[in-house]
């Protein structure tokens, strides 16, 4: 695999046009990540089984990637990102929305969307909304993923400034399951994907629930929101 998944795009374009500028509400931003997690938990792309999905929304204090501030984690115990999914995730970003194809011909009854929502993590980082463009592009989120039951975890930094300078995403870094960077996810078992967002817009569990309560397809008791 190439050392870097190439993407020619400016940092501010990632932040303003492909992330923060796409959504009318914070709830929509979070639902994009939840929807991706639900799809990752499906066994068959042609069969919609929402009961298979386990999505955890964690507001974690003192996380090593938070630099003293809380982080928001959206965790799914789905299939993880294999090489094909990694390329789709990190290289379709420069494709105009009307040229993107829905995954598997629009399966999962609309839950698998056009693919632009993958950068919603940027829109949930408060510092990415800074009017100071130089400040906004220095912030982003981190992606951890594994496709096996155990073993090393892939660790990708989704920081717009870094993406522009390096002309792509470095997807070759792996950490051990007990690595400090994983924080509360250390020694996690099974395949999974976790989006870790520093400086989150949300400051409490209540704010999270209020943002998505009218957007959730299932009752609150079946949604994990943990502090």
GUTI-51348 format. One record per residue: residue in three letters; z, x, y of N, C-alpha, C, O in turn. Coordinates in steps of 0.2 Angstrom, whole numbers, plus 5000, padded with zeros to 4 digits. Atoms other than C-alpha are relative to their C-alpha. Layout:
AlaZXYZXYZXYZXY...
//
This chain:
Unk500050044994500050005000500050045006500350105006Unk500049964993499650065018500750015002501249975001Unk499349984997501150145027500249955005500849945006Unk499850044995501050015040499449945000498949954999Unk500550064999500249835042499850005007500249985011Unk500249994993499149855057499949945003499749895000Unk500150064996499149735071499950025007500450065010Unk500149984993498349765088500249945004499849895005Unk499850064996499349655100500650035004500950085003Unk499549984995500449685115500749974999500749924996Unk499350035002502349665114500149945004500449895001Unk499850064996502449545128499649944998499849884998Unk500450065003501049435120500449974994500449914993Unk499650025006502149435104500549955002500749904999Unk499450034998503649375114499849935004500049885002Unk500150054995502849255127499549954996499649894997Unk500550045002501349185118500049984992499849924991Unk499950025007501749185099500749994998500849984992Unk499350015002503549155100500349955005500349895004Unk499650044995504549095115499649945003499949895005Unk500450054996503148995123499749944996499449904998Unk500250055004502748885108500449944999500149894996Unk499550055002504248775107500349965006500449995011Unk499750044995504948635117500750004999501149995004Unk499350005001506648645110500350054995499950084991Unk499749955004507848765101500049974993500050014988Unk500050035007507948645086499350014997499350034991Unk500749995003506048665083499950074998499650094993Unk500049935002506248855083500450014993500150044989Unk499749995006507548845070499749974994499749994988Unk500350045006506648715059499450044998499350034992Unk500649965003505148835058500350054995500050054989Unk499849965005506248955049500349974994500249994988Unk499850045006507048825038499549984996499549984990Unk500650025004505348755033499850064996499650054990Unk500349955004504748925028500550024994500250034989Unk499549995006506348945017499949954995499949974989Unk500050065005506148775009499350024996499350014990Unk500649985004504348825004500050064996499850054990Unk499949955005504848984997500449994994500450024989Unk499650025006506048894985499649964996499949944990Unk500450045004504648794978499750034994499550094995Unk500349975006504148834960499249994999498950044997Unk500750015001502448764961499749985007499949935010Unk500350024993501348754977499749935000499649915006Unk500350065000500648594972500549944998500349884998Unk499450055001502348504968500550015005500850065006Unk499550004995503548464982500749984997500849924995Unk499350015003505348484975500550025005500850085004Unk499549974995506548494990500750014998501050055001Unk499449995002508048484980500150074997500750094996Unk500049935002507648664974500250045005500550105004Unk499949954994507948734991500750005002501149955002Unk499349984998509548814996499950045006499850105006Unk500149964994509548865014500750015003501049965004Unk499449994997511048945022499950025008499550075009Unk500049984993511248955041500750035002501249995002Unk499449964999512549085045500150035007499650065010Unk499849974994513349125062500550054999501150044998Unk499549955003514149295058500250055006499850075010Unk499849964995515249395069500150074997500150084991Unk499949935002515449585069499550034995499650074990Unk500649985004513749605060499850075002499750085008Unk500249934998513149795060499450005004499350045008Unk500750014996511449735067500149975007499749965011Unk499850044994512349635081500250045006500350025011Unk499749964994513049785091500549975003500649975009Unk499450034997514649695093500049935002500549895003Unk500250074999513849525096499949964993499749994989Unk500250035006513649385083499350004999498950015003Unk500750015001512049365074499949934996500449914993Unk500250065003511149215067499650024994499150064994Unk500449985006510549225049499849934997500149894996Unk500350055004509349105040499850034994499450074993Unk500149985006509449135022499749954995500049904995Unk500250045005508449065008500050044993499950104993Unk500049975007508549104989499449984996499449964991Unk500650015003506749084986499750064997500050104995Unk500349955004505449194979499950075003499750125000Unk500149934997505449334992499350015003498949975001Unk500749984997503949415001499750054996500050114996Unk500349955003502849504989499450035004499450015010Unk500549964996501349614994499649955004499449965010Unk500450054997500249464997500349965006500049965011Unk499750044995501449365007500250045006500250025012Unk499949964995501949515017499450015005499550015011Unk500649994996500149545023499949935004499749945009Unk500150074997500049355027500450005006500349985012Unk499550004995501649365037499950045006499950025011Unk500149954994501249515047499350025003499350065007Unk500749984998499349525049499649945003499149955006Unk500450064997498849345053500249985007500049935010Unk499850024994499749345069499550015006499649975011Unk500549994995498249405079499549955000499049955004Unk500650055001497149265073500249935004500749915003Unk499950064996496949115084500249944996500049944990Unk499750055004497848965078499549954997499649934991Unk500550055003496248855075499650044995499250014992Unk500349965005495648995064500450014994500150034988Unk499549995006497149005052499949944996499849884997Unk500050055005497048915036500749984998501150034997Unk499350025003498548815029500050034993499550044990Unk499949965006499248905014499949954994500149894994Unk500250045005498548834998499749945001499849894998Unk500350074999497548705006500449955003500349895003Unk499650054997498948625015500549974995500649914996Unk499650035005500048595000500749995003500950015009Unk499350024999501948555000500049955005500549945009Unk500050064995501548395010500150025007500549985010Unk500049994993501348475027500650055001500750075007Unk499449964999502948585025499750075001500050115005Unk500349934999501848745024499549995006498949965005Unk500450014994501148745042499450055001499250094996Unk500549954998499848855051500250075000499850115000Unk499849935000500849005050500350035006500650095006Unk499849974994501249035068500850005001501150045004Unk499350014999503048985066500450064997501150064998Unk499649955003503549145057500350045005500850085004Unk499749964994503949225074500549965004500849985009Unk499550044997505149085078500750045001501150025006Unk499449964999506549215076500150035006500650045009Unk500049974993506049295092500249955005500649975010Unk499850054995506249135101500749984999500949945004Unk499250025001508049115094500450065003501050055003Unk499649944997508549285102500049995007499549995011Unk499950024993509249245119499750065005499450045010Unk500249954996508749415126499250005000498950035005Unk500850004999506849385122499849955005499249955007Unk500250044995506849255135500250035007500149995012Unk499949974993507349375149499450005004498850015002Unk500649994996506249375164499850075001499250085003Unk500249934999506249555164499650024993499950024988Unk500449995006504849595152500250064996500150064990Unk499849945003505449765148500649994996500750024990Unk499450025004507049695142499849954994500149964989Unk500250055006506249555132499750034994499950014989Unk500449975005505149665122500450054996500250074990Unk499649965004506549775116500549974995500850004991Unk499650045004507349635107499649964995499049954996Unk500350045005506949535091500449984995500949964996Unk499650025005507549505074499850054994499450094994Unk500149955006507649595056499949954994500149904994Unk500150035006506949535040500250044994500050094993Unk499949975006507649575023499749954995499749894995Unk500250045006506849515007499950044994499950104994Unk500149975006506749544989499749954995499949894995Unk500450055005505649474975500350014993500149974988Unk499749995007506649544960500849975000501049955005Unk499350025001508349484953500550055003501150035005Unk499649954997509149644959499650065002499050065001Unk500349944998508849814966499950015008500249965011Unk500149984993508249884983499849945004499449895001Unk500250054995507949764998499650025005499750075008Unk500549984995506449775009500349985007500649935008Unk499750014993507049795028499550015005499350075006Unk500550004995505849755042500349995007500649945007Unk499850014993506149775060499549965004498949995004Unk500550034997505249645070500250005008500549955010Unk499949994993505449715088499450015003499050065002Unk500749994997503949685099499850075003499350095002Unk500249944997504049845108499850054995499450094996Unk500149955006504149945092499349984997498950034995Unk500650025003502649845085499450025004498950055002Unk500649984996501549885100500050075000499450104999Unk500049934999502050065101499750034993499350084993Unk500249975006501750095082499449964997499249974992Unk500650035002500249975081500149964993499649964989Unk499950035006500949875067500750004998501250025001Unk499350015003502449835056500150054994499750054990Unk499949955006503249965045500449964995501049944996Unk499850045005503549875029500250044994500450014988Unk499949955006503950025018500750025000500950054995Unk499349995000505850035022500449964995500349904995Unk499550045005507049985008500750035001500850095002Unk499349985000508949985008500349984993500049934990Unk499650025006510149974993500449945001500549925007Unk499750074999510949804990500750015003500949965006Unk499350004997512649874996499950045007500450065010Unk500149964994511849955012500449965006500449905006Unk499650034995512849925028499649965004499949915007Unk500450054996511349845037500049934998499949895002Unk500050075002511449695026500649965002500649905002Unk499550034998513149655032500349954995500549974989Unk499750055005513849495024499549994994499749954989Unk500550015005512249495013500150064994499750064990Unk499949955004512849655004500149974993500549934992Unk499950015007512749644985499749934998499949904993Unk500350075001511749474986499650014994499350064992Unk500450005007510949434969499449955001499349915005Unk500650045001509249364965499550025006499650065010Unk500549994995507649354975500249965007500649915006Unk499850044993507849294994499650035006499350085005Unk500349984994507249315011500649985006500849925006Unk499550024995508449325026499850035007499550085008Unk500249984993508049325045500750015004501149965004Unk499449984996509449415055499850005007499450055009Unk500250004993509349375073500650025005501149985005Unk499549984995510449465086500049965006499549935007Unk500050044994510949385102499849935000499349915004Unk500350065001510649215096500249955005500749955009Unk499950054994510449065108500649964998500949945002Unk499450045003511748975097500650035001500650094999Unk499349974999513549005101500549974995501150004995Unk499550035005514348895088499649964995499049944996Unk500350045006514048795072499849935003499349905002Unk500250064997514048635083499450005004499049955003Unk500649994996512648695094499450004995498949974996Unk500549995005511648735078499849934997499349914997Unk500150065002511948565071499749955005499249915003Unk500350054995511548465087499350025001498949975003Unk500749984998509948565089499549974994498949954996Unk500550025005509248505072500249944996499849924992Unk499850055003510148355067499549944999499549904994Unk500550055000508748235071499350034997498849994996Unk500649975003507448355063500150014993499650024989Unk499949995007508248375046499749944996499949894998Unk500350065004507348275032500649984995500549934992Unk499550025005509048275022500649995004500750015010Unk499350014997510848225026500450065001500250114997Unk499649944998512048345033500350044994500450104994Unk499649985006513048365017499650054996499950094992Unk500449965004511548455009499750065004499250095002Unk500249944996511348585023500650045001501150025003Unk499549954999512348745023500050035007499550065008Unk499949974993512948795040500750035000501250005000Unk499349975001514348925038500150055006499650085009Unk499849954995515249035051500350064996500550115000
//
